[in-house]
Amino acid sequence: MHMTLVPLAGLAGPVRMPLRPLRRSILALVLAALPVSVSAEPIELVQSGYYQYANRYIAEIAANNELLSLIEKQNAANKKISQGQIDAQDKAWRADDMSFIEPILNNAMSKYLAGQVKASRGLVAEIIVMDTKGLNVGQWPKTTDYWQGDEDKFQKTYGAGATARFTDRVEFDDSTQRWLQQISKTVSIDGQPIGAITVGIDVAFMK
């Protein structure tokens, strides 16, 4: 990718945005104790508290057993998928083949992520959940490409181990038409990586 609710029954509800602007003193407590290993991390993002806020989204999704089961289900289905098949799926996605795209945009994971994005009131512009191949399990909104396996958001998280985190440079995102900073983390179960999550923060909120 070129930088580039409707909660379900049984799933945790969306992270709610406070009615007033987020306060650093509160957000500084959110996941502050978690180890962080990032690159290209601007001081503005940390000081604003939005880094911690993005990590809260990541932590809640990564702790949701029903969402984790959706990632594991896709991993099982794609266990023997070839690179040629991955390329063909990515090509169909890029070509806006809606017969391929619509089932993914309307699956349980994508519906949950849509609720999370909408509940953020613009702060979170996108969320992507990937399987072990770097293919989207779910995303909101539609990403420019379906395969993230050749990108840093996947290679520097899933490809770097069970606890890896990566913060990318601020770039213009083709799919959302906004300037975003993507914060990504490996998704693991009992220390075993099963995929990755990316949350895209709209940098307009840092002004």
Secondary structure, DSSP 8 states (H G I E B T S, - for coil): --------TTS-------SS---HHHHTTTTTTS----SS--HHHHHHTHHHHHHHHHHHHHT-HHHHHHHHHHHHHTTT--HHHHHHHHHHHHTT-HHHHHHHHTSHHHHHHHHHHHHTTTSEEEEEEE-TTSBEEEEES--S-SB-TTSHHHHTTGGG-TT-EEE---EEETTTTEEEEEEEEEEEETTEEEEEEEEEEEGGGG-
